[in-house]
Structures are given as C-alpha cells and as structure tokens.
Amino acid sequence: MASQKEKQAQPFTDIFDEDEAEKSFLLSKPTCLIILGKPGSGKKTLARKLAQIWKCIFIEALEVIQMNIHEETEYGLKCQELLFKGQSISEELVTEMILKKIESPEVAHFGYVLSGFPSLSEEYMTVSQQIEKIKNLKLKPDFLINIKCSDYDLCQRISGQRQHPDSGQVYQRNQWDPNVIEKRKKEKDKHEVENEEDDEEQEDETAEDPLKMSEFLHQLVQRPEDVLENAEERLGTYRDIMLHPLEDLMAEQDCQYLIELDGNQQPDDLFVVSWFSDCSWALTRCFNGSMYYSSKIYSRVDELFRVLSSYKLIAHRYRWRRSRWGQACPVALKKGDIVMGNPDLAVSFLGKMYVLSSPEALKTFMLNPRPYLLPPMPLPPCKVLVFGPPFSGRTTICNLIAHKYKGKV
C-alpha cells in the first residue's frame, strides 16, 4: 500500500531508463532522404537546403568530386589526374565515390540527402541497376521526395538559364533579363502600395545589385546543355529510360514517406524541413562552459525550458552533465588507452559532456560518436604481459586469452 501511495504522490516521475533510451538512440538508423525529379526541376537546390537545416550530409556527384579532390583522397587524385589530362571523370568513378560516401562514418551518424542518383547516364550502370543499388543500400532512404513539373515549364526555365564564366554561378531569367525584372518590379509596386518604405528599401537593393549592371549582363553566357533543343532532348531521354523505373520505385514506397512537390514553386516554398523537425538533434561544441547551438530547432526547446522554469521540479536538472567517461577521451579508450582529455576540446552530445584528447580524436568523434559510446564502453583497458622461456607456449596462451576476453594480441 505504501508503494502505491508513493507512486500516486509523484504521478509525473520519469519512469524511463535514461541509459536504455540513449542506447536505443545510438543503435537507431539516421534519417535518409533521396530527391527525385526531372532534369532542371531543382533537386540539387532543395537537397542542399534540406541538408543545411536537417544537419545531414548532402551527397551529389559534383559535391562528392570536389570533396575528394579537396581532401586528396585516392579517388580525388584519380579525378585530378583525369582533369589535368583534359579528360572527363568516368561514370564508374563518380558512382563509386557516391556509394563510398554513403558508407562513410559521418553518414552513418548524421544521415544523408541524395540528389542526382540514379543518373540519366547509363555508361556504367543502367537506371534499373542504379535503383537496385539504392534498394540494397545499408542505409536505405526513409523519404522519397519527388519534384513534379511539366516539360514545357522546365524547358522554358532551363533555356532561360545563364552562367557567369568566372564564378560559375547560374542565374535564372528573372535574375538577368531586364524586361522580366522590370515587369516583376511593376507587379510588386501594384501589390505593395501600402508599404512604401519597404518598397524604397527594395528599390535601393535592386539598384545596387550587380546583375543590373550592363557590363555584368554582357558577361553571362548560355551553356550548351541549356539550349532549348538540348533541354528537350534530355527530358525526352528522362521519359524513355528513367520515368517508369522511378514510378515503380515510388509505388513500392509507403505513401506516408513519399512526398510530391510542385516544381513551379520557389525553392523556399518547396522547403519541407518542418515536416522532419520533431526528430532533430545536434552535436554541439562547448567553450569555457558556454554552448553554441548548431540548430534553429533548439529555439523552440529554449522556449519550453523558460516556461517550465517556473514549475516546481522533482529534482534539479542541469543543461550540462558529466558522462560516465569523465575526463577520459572516448576515442582513446575505444583503442585501449586511458588518455585524459583537453577541456578546450570538449563537446556535448545528448546533454552530456565528452572531453577529447587531440584535434584528430575530436574530428573522429564529431564525424560519428556512436561507436565510442555504445556498450561495453566505457570499458577500462586490461593489458596482460605473457612471458616465459622459448617454446613454453607464450603465443598459444596469448591467443587463448585474447579469444576468451575479445582482446588483441
């Protein structure tokens, strides 16, 4: 009876095991998304925006190539060699880099947003084979986002694109065509007569925009792939070889995880981050006891804390808590060494502090902390020295001990 009274006295006591909840999260699969759509529908723009706010890894052919070249990986050196010779990077090499990135430690922790795969090129794999690769990924996409747009609208959009040769920046017709800019300006003036001050600010900004300068406009060029005939040919190729396999893929997807968007809307209107915001988390750095948030989502959490601060709590809660690792470096401990961490290299993860011993350990931990936190960690290393005269069986004993206690000889 006493125990029942105690339970009734504290009806809001947290009955969940924190360690079990943390272990469940560490074993969970990160959210992964794939963006589908016709050429020029805005897949890359939407994928980049999603990756920035969702704090996951943006994976796209050009992005992966630049990353490998910058980090001077084996693939990056191959790409550089081909480019120096004036040759194009093969589809096989690009596909290998994309699949390698999907299998990387940081993707296993943060998840990914994949764009531009499957590709229209069947030089290395057919579209069906590429889709089969997606289905067999270790980290399969949880959400399929399909951007829908008519062929006519896409052809008009693609043929209106111009590129600045120095920066490589691509501009839409409404950014460089003086007639379209003037027409949009007149429409804005009609709809925003009440906000005269705002209109003046916008007019000043437009006047200072370098795109209005005639010299800049004359520098813009049209890429061969943006010519109307070439755009129509690409869309025809998409219909012939990719449309039906993608429709089959989307038909197999659970309808609640299939999102279809109108490609005629602006990129900001297409932005669907709010649909995923409830599951967001962030790995944050701490300096001298202060915390810098790496996600806008936390503003909502702060508001909740401010509201709850006036309530009487069952127990005192702290934003920062010491983990079971104490000051020991989790990365070094996983390798079997006890190394005290440097306070300047501290991070917070799931509300607990972890102190890393070196910049290299910090970088490794930030990419994917899960392997260093899952049980049986933190496990203090046990080092055994076996010695004796020659032919006394030292090697055999070492191997038996290592096998029994899962150690390393």
N, C-alpha and C positions, 0 to 999 in steps of 0.2 A: 504493500500500500504506500509506503514511504517513497519508493522509487517512482510510482505513478504520480504522486503529488509533486515530486521534483520535476518530472517531465512537464506537468501542467504549468508549473511556475515559470518555466523558460520555454515557451512554445516556439520561439524563433531561434533557438540554438542551432548552430550549423551542425548537421548530422553527417556531413560528407567528410570522407577521409581525404585530406589535402594531398597526401603522398600518392594515393591511388589516382586522384584527379590529375596530378602532374604527370604521373607515369602514363596515364591514358592519353594525355595530350602529346607527350614525347613520342608515343607509338603511333599517333594518328597520321593520316595522309594529308599533306598540304593541298589547298585548293588549286586546281589547274584548269586553265581555260584555253580554248582554241577559237580563233576568229576566222570565219569563212565568208566568202563573197566573191563577186566578180572582180576582174582587174580594174583598179581605179575607184573602187567603191569606198575606200577609206579604212581598210583593215588595219594598216600599219599605224595610222593616226590614233584610232580607237585603242589598239593594243598598247601603244606607248602610254596613253593616258591612264588606262587601267593599271598597268604595271607600276606607274609612279605613285598612285594613291593606294593601291592594294598592297604595295610593298613586296611585290613578287618579281621574278626575273623575266624580262622582256626578251623573247627569242625570235629572231628574224634573220634571214640569210645575210643581209649586209651588216647588221649589228654583230652577228657572230664572227664574220670575216674580220671586221675592224678590231674586235676584241682580241682575237687570236694573233693578229699582226701586232697590236699594241703590247700584248704580254709575251710576244716572241715564243709562242709555243711551237711544237713540231708542225702543226697544221699551219700556223702563221708564217713560219719560214718557208713552207712549200708555196703558200699563196704569194709571198713576196717574190720568190724566185720566178714564178709564172708571170707576175705582173711586170717585173724587170725585163723579161724577155718579150713583153708585148702580147702575151697570150692571155686568154680568158681562164678564169678558175672553173674547173670542171664541175659538173653537177654532182658527181660522185663525192668529190671532196667537200662540197658545201653540205650535202646530206649527212656525211659522216660528222662534220663539225656540229650540225644541229642536234643530231642524236647524242653526241658526246656531251653537249651542253645540258640536254635534258637529264642525263645520268649523273650530272655533277653534284657535289655535296650541297652547294648552296640552293640548288633547285629542289633537292630532297627535303630541305627545310622550309624554304620560302614559297615553293610552288612556281608556276610559270604561266605566261600568256604567250601562246604560239601564234605567229602570223606568217602567211606566205607558204605554208606547208599543209597539204600537198601543193606542189607547184605544177604549172602548166607544162613544163619541160619534162619529156619522157626519155631524155638522153640516157639516164642511169636506171631509173625505175619507172614503171607505168603508174598511172594515177591509182589504179586498184592496188598495186603493191605498196604505194606510199600510204594509202588508207589502212592497209593491213598492218603496216608498221605502227601507225597510230593506235590501232586496236590492241596491239601486243606490247605497248609501252608498259614499263613497270609502274610509272606514274601516269595513268590514263587521264585524259581530260574529263573534268567533272561537269563543265558547262560548255556547250557549243553555242556560239553567238554568230548568227547568220545575218549579214547586211544585205538587204534586198533593194535593188534599184533597176529601173528599166534600161534596156540597151541604148535607147535614144538619149536619155538623160546622161548616161555615162559617157557616150561618145561626145556629147556637147561639152561635158566637163573636162574630159581628157584632152580634146583638141584645143581647149582654151588655156591649157597649162603652159607656162613659160618658165625657163630656168635661168638663173644668174650664173654665168660661166665661172666667175671667181669663187663665190661662196657655195655654189651647188644648190642653193635654196630654190625650191619650186614655188611659184606663185600662181594662184587661180586667176581667172579672167576678172573677177570682181576686185582684184587687188592691183591689177596693172592697166586695165583698159579704161582710159579717161571717160569714155562715153558711159560705161556701166557705173563707174564711180560717181559721176555727176547725176545719173539717174537715181541711184540709191540715196544720194545726198538730198535730192529734191523730195523723195518719198519720206525720208526721215523728218524733213522740215515740216511736211504736212501733218505728220502724226505727232510731232513733239512741239507744237506751237506753245503749249503751256509752260514747258521747261526751257525758257530762253537762255538761262545761264548755262545749263548743261549743253545746249546746242553750241554756245560760243566756245566752251572748252573743247568740244569735239571738233569744231572747225579749226581751232588752233592746232590741235594734234594732227589733223589731216594736212594742214598747210606745211607742217614740219616733217611730214612723212617723206622719206627719200623716194618712195615709189612715185610721188607726184612730180619729181624732177625729171625733165625730158632726157637728160644725159643717162640717168639710170634706166629709164624705159627703153632707150635705144640699145642698151647692153643685153637685155633679155632675149633669149633665143628659144626656138621650139625644138625639142628633142625629136629624133626620128620616130620613136615609139608613140609620140603624142600626135602625130599626123593622123587626120581623120580616118584615112583608109587603113592605116596600120592598127588603129584602135578598134575599128570594126572587125578586122581580121582576128585580133586577139580575143574579142568577145565571141566570135564565131567558133574559134578553137575551144574556148571555155565550154560553150554549149555542146560541142561534139564529143569531147573527151572527159570532161570533169563534172558536168552538171548531174548526170544520172548517178554516178558513184557517190557523190556528196548527198544527193537526195536519199539514197539507200542508207548512208551513214546516219543522217538526221532522223530517218524513220525508225532506226533501231534505238535512238536515244530516248530516254524518259522525257516526256513532254514538259515536265516541270523544270528540267535542266537544259531545255532548248529555248534560246531567246532569239527572236527575229526582230530586226530593226529596219526602219525606213532610211535608206541610204541618201535620200534627198534632204534630210535634215542636216543641220550644222553639227560638227563634231562634238561640241559641248552639249547639244541636245541629245546626242546619241549616248552620252556618258551614263553608264548604268552602275556606277560604283555603289550607290546607295542600296542596291539590291543585295550586296555582299557585305555591307559594313558591320553587321552584327557579329561576324566571326573574326573581325580583325584583331591583330595583336602586333606588337612591335618589340624589337630588341633595341634597347636604348643605352647610350653611353652616360656615365656619371663622372663629373669632375668636381673634386673638392666638396663632395656631399650634395651638389646640386644636380638636377636632372634636366635633360633636354629631350623633349618628346619628338619622336620621328613619325607621328601620325596625327592627322587632323581629328581622327575619331576620338582621341583622348580628351578633347574639349568637352564632349558630352559626359565622359566619365568624371571630369573635374566638377561639372555642374552637379552631378549626382552626389559627389563627396561633400560639396558645400551644403546641399540640402540635408544630408544625413548627419552633418556635424553637430546639428542642434539636438539630435536624439541621444538618449542615454544608451550607451553600448554595453554589451555583456562583458566585453574585455577590450583592453586598449589595443588599437591597431596602428601599425606603422607602415608608411609607404615603402620604406627600405627595411629589408630584413636580411640577416646573415644566413647564408646557406650552410648546409652540412659540410661543405668543403672548407669553410672557414677562410683562412688566408692562403690555403694551398691552391696551386694552379691546377684546374681540372684537366687541361691538356697534358701537362707533365705527369699527373697522377695516372692518367689512362695509359701512358707509356711505361709506367712502373717506377717513376721517380717522384719523390716528395720535394717540390720546389716552392718556396714561398713567393706569392705574387707581389707585384708592384702596385701600390694604391693608385698610381696615375693611369694604370691600365685596367681599371675596374669597369664592369658592365653590369647592367641589371637585366634579368630575364625572368619572366613570370613573377615579378615582385621580389626577387632575391638577388643578393649581390654575389658576384664571382670575380675573383682577382686573378688576373693573368700575369705570367712571369716575363713575357717578352712580346715585342710587337708582332713577331711571327705567330706566337701562340694566340694572341688577340685576334689576328686576322683569320686564323683557322677556326677559332671558336665562333667568331661573328658569322662566318660562312654557314656553319651548321653546328649548333651546340648539342644537338640531340645525342650523338654517340658518346659524349663525355659525361652525360647526366643520367643516362639510363642505368638501372641496376645491372650488375652488382656495385656500380660506382656510388659513392666514393669507397674504394677498396684500398687500404694501405698496402703497399707492395711488401712481399716477403721474399727476401733474397737468400738463397742457400748456396753454400760453397761445399762441394764434394771433393775430397782429396784422399789420396792413398798411393801405394806403390804401383808401378806399371802392371797391367793385366789383372788388376784387382776388381775390375767391374765398375769403374767410375762412370763410364759412358752409359752402361746399362742402367745403373741406379738413377743417373740424371734423367734419362728418357722416361723411366717409370714414374719418377716424381713429377716430371713435367706433364705427363699424360694424366696422372691422377688428379693433380691440382690445376690443370689447364695453364701451365706455366710455359716459359720459353727458355730453351737451353742456350 
